[in-house]
């Protein structure tokens, strides 16, 4: 099984919310069909799906594809101040890595955040592996969302959860009922 990972951040005046979502897609031989289904949601000239740029119809369509594919979603949320965003991300990723065994994930695909930020994630993964929180044989890569459409599922899930937890709307999370588990990792 492979998990595709992305985040959503909501900043308030004093603090905010950091959400990391993992969309678990599998088995691997169905991933090409899943990519075709995900690509069908975006408009003809659109390079990718990105939650914050989409209207409600596109968002609901992507969540519908996520449900129709039988994708399992885990979302990890942390309350955070603007100065502690990387700490919040590390906490969310650490908990995600802990849950990988239950999800039977052997490969993670993260949306790249530029090399210097990807290096921070690599360090968090290595720390988790040394602490035996993450499987030693776990493979992971960083890819651009234009190159890996299955990252769009994680983007949609993270956006839906952030919208609900920030009080914007819970309609999107309701569209994921049964496919979604949200884990509160605390304050960073």
N, CA, C and O of each residue as an XYZ file, in Angstrom:
752
protein
N       0.846     -1.174      0.000
C       0.000      0.000      0.000
C       0.899      1.248      0.000
O       1.974      1.268      0.599
N       0.422      2.267     -0.684
C       1.142      3.532     -0.750
C       0.278      4.631     -0.144
O      -0.943      4.638     -0.301
N       0.933      5.557      0.551
C       0.242      6.708      1.117
C       0.796      7.971      0.485
O       2.004      8.109      0.291
N      -0.101      8.884      0.170
C       0.230     10.159     -0.446
C      -0.076     11.238      0.577
O      -1.174     11.275      1.132
N       0.897     12.127      0.836
C       0.837     13.013      1.994
C       0.926     14.477      1.570
O       1.775     14.861      0.766
N       0.027     15.282      2.135
C       0.042     16.729      1.913
C      -0.474     17.402      3.174
O      -0.943     16.731      4.093
N      -0.388     18.733      3.219
C      -0.808     19.466      4.409
C      -1.699     20.646      4.062
O      -1.804     21.070      2.911
N      -2.339     21.159      5.115
C      -3.099     22.391      5.020
C      -2.834     23.173      6.300
O      -2.790     22.602      7.390
N      -2.661     24.469      6.158
C      -2.350     25.324      7.301
C      -3.384     26.434      7.357
O      -3.689     27.059      6.342
N      -3.918     26.675      8.533
C      -4.840     27.800      8.760
C      -4.267     28.637      9.886
O      -4.106     28.152     11.006
N      -3.961     29.882      9.599
C      -3.394     30.783     10.593
C      -4.421     31.795     11.058
O      -5.095     32.432     10.248
N      -4.536     31.938     12.375
C      -5.372     32.959     12.971
C      -4.497     34.091     13.476
O      -3.302     34.142     13.183
N      -5.091     34.992     14.231
C      -4.351     36.134     14.755
C      -3.248     35.696     15.713
O      -2.131     36.207     15.642
N      -3.546     34.763     16.602
C      -2.561     34.328     17.596
C      -2.031     32.921     17.366
O      -0.867     32.635     17.647
N      -2.870     32.066     16.865
C      -2.433     30.700     16.616
C      -3.176     30.147     15.422
O      -3.978     30.837     14.793
N      -2.900     28.899     15.122
C      -3.509     28.324     13.937
C      -3.629     26.820     14.030
O      -3.605     26.229     15.110
N      -3.756     26.233     12.876
C      -4.013     24.816     12.755
C      -3.129     24.250     11.651
O      -3.034     24.824     10.566
N      -2.487     23.132     11.929
C      -1.656     22.441     10.938
C      -2.247     21.053     10.762
O      -2.398     20.311     11.732
N      -2.584     20.699      9.523
C      -3.168     19.400      9.223
C      -2.294     18.693      8.206
O      -1.975     19.248      7.155
N      -1.907     17.468      8.521
C      -1.220     16.595      7.568
C      -2.180     15.459      7.266
O      -2.661     14.790      8.181
N      -2.460     15.238      5.990
C      -3.364     14.163      5.591
C      -2.624     13.143      4.743
O      -1.788     13.486      3.907
N      -2.950     11.888      4.978
C      -2.399     10.785      4.191
C      -3.562     10.062      3.526
O      -4.493      9.617      4.196
N      -3.501      9.950      2.213
C      -4.482      9.190      1.445
C      -3.832      7.863      1.085
O      -2.861      7.819      0.329
N      -4.374      6.790      1.630
C      -3.805      5.460      1.422
C      -4.518      4.815      0.236
O      -5.714      4.526      0.285
N      -3.751      4.599     -0.822
C      -4.283      4.076     -2.074
C      -3.663      2.703     -2.313
O      -2.457      2.518     -2.151
N      -4.481      1.769     -2.691
C      -3.922      0.461     -2.986
C      -5.014     -0.504     -3.368
O      -6.199     -0.201     -3.234
N      -4.631     -1.622     -3.826
C      -3.251     -2.043     -4.045
C      -2.595     -1.289     -5.209
O      -3.255     -0.603     -5.990
N      -1.287     -1.443     -5.289
C      -0.480     -0.671     -6.238
C      -0.934     -0.836     -7.686
O      -0.846      0.114     -8.464
N      -1.413     -2.003     -8.060
C      -1.798     -2.214     -9.455
C      -3.048     -1.431     -9.854
O      -3.394     -1.390    -11.035
N      -3.731     -0.808     -8.889
C      -4.897      0.020     -9.206
C      -4.569      1.510     -9.260
O      -5.446      2.330     -9.533
N      -3.314      1.862     -9.002
C      -2.951      3.276     -8.937
C      -3.115      3.993    -10.266
O      -3.500      5.163    -10.276
N      -2.843      3.348    -11.375
C      -3.011      4.024    -12.671
C      -4.475      4.357    -12.927
O      -4.781      5.432    -13.442
N      -5.387      3.448    -12.573
C      -6.820      3.740    -12.690
C      -7.193      4.908    -11.779
O      -7.983      5.770    -12.164
N      -6.632      4.935    -10.586
C      -6.910      6.025     -9.647
C      -6.401      7.351    -10.206
O      -7.077      8.371    -10.074
N      -5.234      7.356    -10.823
C      -4.700      8.587    -11.419
C      -5.620      9.107    -12.521
O      -5.861     10.310    -12.617
N      -6.128      8.208    -13.342
C      -7.064      8.625    -14.398
C      -8.329      9.236    -13.795
O      -8.817     10.255    -14.282
N      -8.851      8.630    -12.757
C     -10.072      9.140    -12.113
C      -9.837     10.520    -11.506
O     -10.694     11.399    -11.595
N      -8.676     10.702    -10.893
C      -8.343     11.985    -10.272
C      -8.153     13.058    -11.341
O      -8.640     14.179    -11.190
N      -7.453     12.722    -12.411
C      -7.235     13.694    -13.495
C      -8.548     14.133    -14.142
O      -8.655     15.258    -14.631
N      -9.540     13.256    -14.145
C     -10.823     13.583    -14.769
C     -11.551     14.705    -14.031
O     -12.460     15.320    -14.589
N     -11.170     14.977    -12.800
C     -11.820     16.035    -12.018
C     -11.346     17.427    -12.438
O     -12.114     18.387    -12.386
N     -10.090     17.535    -12.852
C      -9.554     18.859    -13.180
C      -9.998     19.301    -14.571
O     -10.260     18.481    -15.451
N     -10.075     20.599    -14.741
C     -10.475     21.167    -16.032
C      -9.386     20.924    -17.077
O      -8.234     20.663    -16.732
N      -9.752     21.011    -18.335
C      -8.860     20.655    -19.446
C      -7.506     21.364    -19.390
O      -6.482     20.722    -19.626
N      -7.466     22.635    -19.093
C      -6.200     23.382    -19.110
C      -5.574     23.538    -17.726
O      -4.573     24.232    -17.555
N      -6.164     22.901    -16.779
C      -5.676     22.987    -15.408
C      -4.533     21.988    -15.211
O      -4.658     20.827    -15.599
N      -3.418     22.430    -14.609
C      -2.248     21.571    -14.429
C      -2.402     20.619    -13.254
O      -1.809     19.540    -13.243
N      -3.197     21.014    -12.265
C      -3.331     20.209    -11.054
C      -4.560     20.649    -10.279
O      -5.149     21.694    -10.555
N      -4.926     19.854     -9.331
C      -5.962     20.210     -8.361
C      -5.262     20.815     -7.156
O      -4.279     20.260     -6.665
N      -5.758     21.943     -6.680
C      -5.261     22.523     -5.441
C      -6.445     23.087     -4.675
O      -7.129     23.995     -5.148
N      -6.677     22.548     -3.503
C      -7.875     22.842     -2.700
C      -8.184     24.320     -2.626
O      -9.317     24.727     -2.886
N      -7.213     25.123     -2.280
C      -7.492     26.544     -2.045
C      -7.886     27.297     -3.320
O      -8.465     28.380     -3.240
N      -7.582     26.740     -4.482
C      -7.921     27.392     -5.746
C      -9.211     26.876     -6.376
O      -9.646     27.389     -7.407
N      -9.817     25.878     -5.771
C     -10.979     25.227     -6.367
C     -12.282     25.765     -5.794
O     -12.334     26.242     -4.660
N     -13.324     25.679     -6.595
C     -14.665     26.005     -6.130
C     -15.289     24.794     -5.460
O     -14.713     23.706     -5.445
N     -16.468     24.999     -4.913
C     -17.123     23.926     -4.169
C     -17.394     22.697     -5.035
O     -17.222     21.569     -4.571
N     -17.809     22.894     -6.270
C     -18.117     21.753     -7.134
C     -16.877     20.892     -7.382
O     -16.955     19.664     -7.335
N     -15.732     21.531     -7.647
C     -14.496     20.784     -7.878
C     -14.047     20.063     -6.601
O     -13.598     18.918     -6.647
N     -14.177     20.748     -5.472
C     -13.793     20.127     -4.201
C     -14.637     18.885     -3.936
O     -14.107     17.824     -3.609
N     -15.940     19.025     -4.078
C     -16.823     17.883     -3.829
C     -16.590     16.764     -4.832
O     -16.701     15.588     -4.485
N     -16.271     17.115     -6.067
C     -15.973     16.093     -7.078
C     -14.727     15.302     -6.688
O     -14.708     14.077     -6.817
N     -13.685     15.986     -6.213
C     -12.463     15.287     -5.814
C     -12.731     14.403     -4.600
O     -12.237     13.277     -4.533
N     -13.502     14.899     -3.650
C     -13.835     14.079     -2.482
C     -14.674     12.873     -2.897
O     -14.548     11.795     -2.316
N     -15.524     13.057     -3.895
C     -16.318     11.949     -4.415
C     -15.441     10.878     -5.061
O     -15.680      9.683     -4.888
N     -14.427     11.314     -5.805
C     -13.494     10.362     -6.401
C     -12.746      9.621     -5.292
O     -12.562      8.406     -5.360
N     -12.327     10.348     -4.296
C     -11.633      9.737     -3.169
C     -12.491      8.624     -2.561
O     -11.999      7.521     -2.323
N     -13.748      8.908     -2.315
C     -14.660      7.895     -1.752
C     -14.876      6.740     -2.718
O     -14.867      5.581     -2.302
N     -15.072      7.035     -4.004
C     -15.366      5.974     -4.974
C     -14.178      5.027     -5.156
O     -14.362      3.861     -5.506
N     -12.969      5.521     -4.923
C     -11.771      4.695     -5.050
C     -11.523      3.834     -3.812
O     -10.656      2.960     -3.830
N     -12.270      4.073     -2.749
C     -12.060      3.311     -1.528
C     -10.800      3.703     -0.776
O     -10.213      2.892     -0.059
N     -10.393      4.946     -0.944
C      -9.186      5.447     -0.292
C      -9.439      5.622      1.200
O     -10.489      6.118      1.608
N      -8.471      5.212      2.005
C      -8.507      5.452      3.443
C      -7.734      6.730      3.714
O      -6.651      6.937      3.167
N      -8.295      7.589      4.562
C      -7.641      8.854      4.873
C      -7.402      8.953      6.369
O      -8.293      8.716      7.184
N      -6.190      9.305      6.697
C      -5.845      9.663      8.072
C      -5.391     11.110      8.049
O      -4.566     11.499      7.223
N      -5.926     11.892      8.946
C      -5.531     13.297      9.060
C      -5.032     13.544     10.478
O      -5.623     13.073     11.450
N      -3.955     14.276     10.578
C      -3.307     14.559     11.851
C      -3.299     16.068     12.028
O      -2.822     16.798     11.159
N      -3.827     16.535     13.152
C      -3.933     17.975     13.339
C      -3.246     18.412     14.615
O      -3.269     17.720     15.633
N      -2.626     19.597     14.529
C      -1.955     20.196     15.672
C      -2.313     21.666     15.730
O      -2.376     22.349     14.708
N      -2.546     22.141     16.944
C      -2.680     23.587     17.140
C      -1.274     24.152     17.132
O      -0.341     23.525     17.635
N      -1.121     25.346     16.557
C       0.237     25.835     16.347
C       0.282     27.358     16.304
O      -0.672     28.012     15.881
N       1.407     27.909     16.749
C       1.679     29.326     16.531
C       2.472     29.443     15.236
O       3.025     28.457     14.748
N       2.524     30.631     14.692
C       3.203     30.839     13.410
C       4.676     30.450     13.464
O       5.245     30.056     12.446
N       5.299     30.553     14.633
C       6.724     30.243     14.760
C       7.000     28.756     14.945
O       8.159     28.342     14.941
N       5.961     27.950     15.106
C       6.157     26.528     15.411
C       5.601     25.607     14.316
O       5.289     24.447     14.586
N       5.476     26.114     13.092
C       4.880     25.317     12.016
C       5.658     24.034     11.741
O       5.054     22.974     11.575
N       6.977     24.111     11.691
C       7.767     22.908     11.408
C       7.664     21.903     12.548
O       7.679     20.696     12.304
N       7.563     22.369     13.771
C       7.384     21.460     14.916
C       6.033     20.754     14.801
O       5.933     19.553     15.048
N       5.001     21.499     14.427
C       3.671     20.899     14.256
C       3.707     19.838     13.161
O       3.136     18.760     13.320
N       4.367     20.138     12.066
C       4.481     19.172     10.970
C       5.205     17.907     11.440
O       4.770     16.792     11.150
N       6.298     18.086     12.160
C       7.055     16.934     12.649
C       6.206     16.062     13.574
O       6.265     14.836     13.489
N       5.425     16.676     14.449
C       4.536     15.913     15.334
C       3.505     15.124     14.535
O       3.245     13.956     14.823
N       2.925     15.766     13.539
C       1.924     15.094     12.702
C       2.549     13.934     11.928
O       1.963     12.854     11.847
N       3.725     14.152     11.366
C       4.389     13.103     10.593
C       4.798     11.940     11.502
O       4.660     10.775     11.132
N       5.298     12.269     12.689
C       5.675     11.202     13.620
C       4.486     10.302     13.936
O       4.617      9.078     13.950
N       3.338     10.899     14.187
C       2.153     10.087     14.481
C       1.709      9.298     13.242
O       1.307      8.140     13.353
N       1.782      9.922     12.075
C       1.478      9.219     10.832
C       2.383      7.999     10.678
O       1.910      6.911     10.349
N       3.665      8.176     10.913
C       4.611      7.074     10.778
C       4.291      5.942     11.747
O       4.445      4.768     11.408
N       3.853      6.285     12.931
C       3.463      5.287     13.922
C       2.288      4.456     13.402
O       2.233      3.245     13.615
N       1.365      5.107     12.730
C       0.158      4.434     12.244
C       0.368      3.604     10.977
O      -0.520      2.849     10.582
N       1.519      3.734     10.346
C       1.751      3.049      9.070
C       1.621      1.535      9.161
O       1.136      0.897      8.226
N       2.044      0.965     10.262
C       1.946     -0.482     10.407
C       0.510     -0.960     10.316
O       0.213     -1.935      9.627
N      -0.377     -0.274     11.010
C      -1.805     -0.615     10.969
C      -2.370     -0.461      9.566
O      -3.224     -1.240      9.142
N      -1.890      0.546      8.850
C      -2.388      0.817      7.504
C      -1.704     -0.038      6.433
O      -2.108     -0.016      5.270
N      -0.668     -0.789      6.823
C       0.090     -1.645      5.909
C       0.717     -0.863      4.751
O       0.753     -1.330      3.613
N       1.202      0.323      5.066
C       1.846      1.188      4.079
C       3.337      0.890      4.049
O       3.986      0.835      5.093
N       3.878      0.697      2.851
C       5.314      0.468      2.732
C       6.019      1.572      1.939
O       7.243      1.572      1.805
N       5.222      2.514      1.416
C       5.820      3.613      0.645
C       5.014      4.881      0.857
O       3.786      4.878      0.770
N       5.730      5.971      1.138
C       5.115      7.289      1.303
C       5.545      8.181      0.160
O       6.700      8.153     -0.265
N       4.609      8.972     -0.332
C       4.910      9.996     -1.332
C       4.469     11.326     -0.732
O       3.278     11.566     -0.536
N       5.426     12.173     -0.447
C       5.154     13.496      0.108
C       5.126     14.522     -1.012
O       5.887     14.422     -1.974
N       4.252     15.503     -0.884
C       4.349     16.642     -1.790
C       5.603     17.408     -1.413
O       5.791     17.774     -0.253
N       6.453     17.649     -2.389
C       7.691     18.353     -2.116
C       7.400     19.782     -1.644
O       6.456     20.435     -2.089
N       8.251     20.229     -0.731
C       8.152     21.601     -0.217
C       9.477     22.325     -0.413
O       9.836     23.172      0.405
N      10.185     22.023     -1.439
C      11.523     22.520     -1.745
C      12.540     21.719     -0.935
O      12.234     21.211      0.143
N      13.720     21.621     -1.458
C      14.732     20.720     -0.910
C      15.026     20.967      0.571
O      15.128     20.009      1.338
N      15.163     22.232      0.992
C      15.519     22.480      2.398
C      14.417     22.030      3.347
O      14.713     21.585      4.456
N      13.148     22.135      2.940
C      12.046     21.642      3.779
C      11.902     20.122      3.674
O      11.572     19.466      4.661
N      12.144     19.563      2.499
C      12.127     18.105      2.359
C      13.190     17.489      3.277
O      12.969     16.421      3.849
N      14.322     18.146      3.416
C      15.389     17.647      4.296
C      14.899     17.584      5.746
O      15.268     16.667      6.480
N      14.087     18.531      6.159
C      13.519     18.499      7.514
C      12.632     17.271      7.691
O      12.664     16.616      8.733
N      11.849     16.969      6.673
C      10.999     15.774      6.736
C      11.841     14.503      6.766
O      11.518     13.561      7.490
N      12.916     14.474      5.985
C      13.804     13.301      5.992
C      14.379     13.072      7.391
O      14.454     11.939      7.866
N      14.781     14.161      8.039
C      15.320     14.042      9.401
C      14.253     13.520     10.356
O      14.548     12.692     11.217
N      13.022     13.992     10.216
C      11.931     13.513     11.081
C      11.681     12.022     10.862
O      11.438     11.284     11.816
N      11.740     11.585      9.616
C      11.542     10.160      9.303
C      12.682      9.331      9.880
O      12.441      8.283     10.479
N      13.907      9.782      9.707
C      15.056      9.045     10.250
C      14.994      8.959     11.773
O      15.298      7.913     12.345
N      14.603     10.050     12.433
C      14.444     10.016     13.901
C      13.390      8.983     14.297
O      13.577      8.227     15.250
N      12.293      8.960     13.564
C      11.221      8.007     13.863
C      11.680      6.574     13.625
O      11.319      5.678     14.387
N      12.465      6.348     12.588
C      12.979      5.003     12.332
C      13.962      4.573     13.420
O      13.930      3.426     13.865
N      14.833      5.483     13.849
C      15.792      5.161     14.919
C      15.073      4.863     16.228
O      15.512      4.012     17.002
N      13.968      5.563     16.474
C      13.183      5.347     17.697
C      12.220      4.169     17.551
O      11.442      3.887     18.462
N      12.271      3.492     16.427
C      11.409      2.356     16.105
C       9.922      2.732     16.102
O       9.054      1.915     16.410
N       9.661      3.981     15.749
C       8.293      4.468     15.571
C       7.837      4.187     14.147
O       6.653      3.955     13.902
N       8.775      4.208     13.216
C       8.481      3.960     11.803
C       9.230      2.717     11.345
O      10.321      2.430     11.839
N       8.656      1.982     10.410
C       9.344      0.788      9.895
C      10.693      1.142      9.265
O      10.807      2.136      8.549
N      11.699      0.334      9.533
C      13.036      0.570      8.986
C      13.053      0.459      7.460
O      13.844      1.131      6.799
N      12.186     -0.385      6.901
C      12.175     -0.613      5.450
C      11.220      0.317      4.697
O      10.974      0.126      3.506
N      10.699      1.292      5.372
C       9.785      2.249      4.736
C      10.520      3.027      3.655
O      11.604      3.559      3.894
N       9.932      3.093      2.473
C      10.506      3.938      1.433
C       9.651      5.197      1.310
O       8.450      5.184      1.580
N      10.292      6.269      0.900
C       9.580      7.537      0.762
C      10.258      8.386     -0.300
O      11.467      8.309     -0.515
N       9.439      9.197     -0.958
C       9.922     10.117     -1.981
C       9.175     11.432     -1.840
O       8.135     11.511     -1.186
N       9.722     12.452     -2.464
C       9.100     13.766     -2.511
C       8.839     14.082     -3.971
O       9.749     14.017     -4.798
N       7.593     14.426     -4.290
C       7.253     14.711     -5.676
C       6.404     15.973     -5.772
O       5.724     16.363     -4.822
N       6.461     16.588     -6.927
C       5.613     17.741     -7.220
C       4.198     17.240     -7.517
O       4.033     16.166     -8.095
N       3.191     17.997     -7.133
C       1.818     17.552     -7.380
C       1.463     17.456     -8.861
O       0.563     16.701     -9.231
N       2.147     18.198     -9.698
C       1.909     18.094    -11.138
C       2.386     16.743    -11.669
O       1.858     16.244    -12.662
N       3.380     16.154    -11.012
C       3.946     14.883    -11.448
C       3.221     13.676    -10.851
O       3.268     12.584    -11.417
N       2.556     13.867     -9.718
C       1.871     12.759     -9.061
C       0.454     13.173     -8.662
O       0.253     13.741     -7.588
N      -0.519     12.893     -9.514
C      -1.906     13.293     -9.249
C      -2.517     12.697     -7.988
O      -3.480     13.254     -7.460
N      -1.994     11.596     -7.496
C      -2.576     11.021     -6.291
C      -2.302     11.883     -5.057
O      -2.948     11.717     -4.022
N      -1.345     12.799     -5.170
C      -1.150     13.784     -4.102
C      -2.362     14.702     -3.973
O      -2.592     15.275     -2.908
N      -3.131     14.847     -5.035
C      -4.311     15.705     -5.013
C      -5.358     15.165     -4.037
O      -6.126     15.932     -3.456
N      -5.384     13.851     -3.863
C      -6.311     13.265     -2.891
C      -5.959     13.706     -1.471
O      -6.839     14.051     -0.682
N      -4.668     13.690     -1.156
C      -4.226     14.140      0.163
C      -4.487     15.626      0.346
O      -4.877     16.063      1.429
N      -4.272     16.407     -0.712
C      -4.551     17.837     -0.670
C      -6.030     18.085     -0.371
O      -6.366     18.934      0.455
N      -6.905     17.347     -1.041
C      -8.347     17.501     -0.826
C      -8.734     17.091      0.592
O      -9.539     17.763      1.237
N      -8.168     16.002      1.071
C      -8.482     15.543      2.421
C      -8.007     16.550      3.463
O      -8.739     16.866      4.402
N      -6.791     17.053      3.304
C      -6.262     18.041      4.251
C      -7.108     19.313      4.226
O      -7.406     19.881      5.277
N      -7.489     19.758      3.045
C      -8.339     20.945      2.942
C      -9.689     20.742      3.584
O     -10.194     21.639      4.258
N     -10.286     19.578      3.389
C     -11.596     19.281      3.982
C     -11.524     19.280      5.500
O     -12.390     19.844      6.170
N     -10.492     18.647      6.040
C     -10.341     18.580      7.499
C     -10.057     19.964      8.070
O     -10.639     20.343      9.086
N      -9.178     20.717      7.435
C      -8.866     22.069      7.913
C     -10.105     22.958      7.882
O     -10.307     23.764      8.791
N     -10.934     22.824      6.851
C     -12.168     23.614      6.774
C     -13.083     23.282      7.943
O     -13.703     24.177      8.518
N     -13.174     22.020      8.298
C     -14.041     21.618      9.414
C     -13.468     22.073     10.755
O     -14.190     22.643     11.573
N     -12.187     21.830     10.985
C     -11.593     22.146     12.285
C     -11.452     23.640     12.527
O     -11.408     24.082     13.675
N     -11.381     24.419     11.461
C     -11.285     25.874     11.617
C     -12.660     26.524     11.716
O     -12.762     27.741     11.871
N     -13.712     25.723     11.629
C     -15.066     26.249     11.765
C     -15.664     26.782     10.478
O     -16.751     27.360     10.498
N     -14.983     26.600      9.368
C     -15.483     27.098      8.087
C     -16.718     26.321      7.642
O     -17.775     26.909      7.417
N     -16.585     24.994      7.514
C     -17.708     24.131      7.166
C     -17.320     22.685      7.427
O     -16.160     22.304      7.268
N     -18.300     21.880      7.828
C     -18.026     20.456      8.002
C     -18.633     19.628      6.867
O     -18.613     18.398      6.922
N     -19.168     20.286      5.845
C     -19.787     19.582      4.723
C     -18.784     18.691      3.996
O     -19.133     17.597      3.552
N     -17.554     19.148      3.874
C     -16.551     18.368      3.160
C     -16.164     17.113      3.949
O     -16.001     16.037      3.373
N     -16.021     17.257      5.255
C     -15.692     16.102      6.091
C     -16.841     15.095      6.070
O     -16.617     13.885      6.078
N     -18.052     15.601      6.045
C     -19.202     14.696      5.954
C     -19.162     13.888      4.661
O     -19.613     12.743      4.631
N     -18.627     14.474      3.602
C     -18.509     13.756      2.328
C     -17.507     12.610      2.432
O     -17.507     11.708      1.595
N     -16.658     12.640      3.450
C     -15.654     11.595      3.649
C     -16.035     10.604      4.746
O     -15.212      9.779      5.142
N     -17.254     10.675      5.234
C     -17.692      9.815      6.331
C     -17.371      8.354      6.025
O     -17.661      7.847      4.941
N     -16.775      7.705      6.995
C     -16.422      6.305      6.854
C     -15.039      6.071      6.275
O     -14.471      4.995      6.463
N     -14.484      7.054      5.574
C     -13.157      6.902      4.973
C     -12.091      7.658      5.747
O     -10.901      7.504      5.473
N     -12.503      8.476      6.715
C     -11.617      9.439      7.362
C     -11.509      9.204      8.855
O     -12.510      8.974      9.535
N     -10.287      9.264      9.359
C     -10.023      9.301     10.791
C      -9.159     10.525     11.053
O      -8.182     10.764     10.344
N      -9.517     11.301     12.072
C      -8.763     12.505     12.425
C      -8.092     12.267     13.774
O      -8.741     11.853     14.735
N      -6.797     12.529     13.838
C      -6.025     12.328     15.052
C      -5.477     13.669     15.516
O      -4.787     14.357     14.763
N      -5.784     14.044     16.761
C      -5.274     15.285     17.349
C      -3.938     14.974     18.007
O      -3.876     14.180     18.945
N      -2.871     15.594     17.521
C      -1.553     15.346     18.087
C      -1.174     16.380     19.144
O      -0.072     16.324     19.689
N      -2.064     17.318     19.441
C      -1.814     18.308     20.498
C      -1.331     19.627     19.964
O      -1.537     19.980     18.803
N      -0.674     20.352     20.864
C      -0.173     21.687     20.530
C       1.324     21.623     20.292
O       2.063     20.982     21.040
N       1.756     22.296     19.244
C       3.186     22.318     18.926
C       3.833     23.547     19.530
O       5.037     23.751     19.376
